[in-house]
Amino acid sequence: MIRTRLHRSIAGLVAGAALATAALGLAGCSGGTTPAASTSSAPSTTGAGALPPIIADLGSIDGTTVQVPLGNTIDLTGDDKDFTHWTADIADAKIVSFVPGKDDGSAQFNPGLDALAEGTTKVTMDNSASGKHVAFTVEVTAKK
């Protein structure tokens, strides 16, 4: 009989804890209020406030101008097969730098360009595996 009451008491505590956890979980999902940490009007410079990359397709970038804010990146997409074989010739390496595509065994990374300084530069890219060639202009603008 003692064992049954103890079992019921433990079962009651577990059920109460589960209800409290569920209530907190639902409160955390509600859209009613914004957490105090995210109410600041100043832009964040951490990963949480980082700008998303500018996406540019290697299949349609040829002859275009791509604008990118200073400090941001251009993610060069559209080549799922030979993405590690792209190289870049940059007219003014002070404005953008090339980041080659890679496959580290657990993830694949597209080639890209990092915006280093405001200005405009020509970029010519070649793929040694596919023979593809693209040329475009990058304009790095002031941060917004």
Protein Blocks (a to p, Z undefined) as FASTA:
>chain_A
ZZmmmmmmmmmmmmmmmmmmmmmmmmmmpckbccfklmpfbdcfbfklpccdddddfklm
gopacdddehiacddehiaklmmmpccddfblmlpccdddddehjaccddddddfbgcdd
ddddddfknopacdddddddddZZ
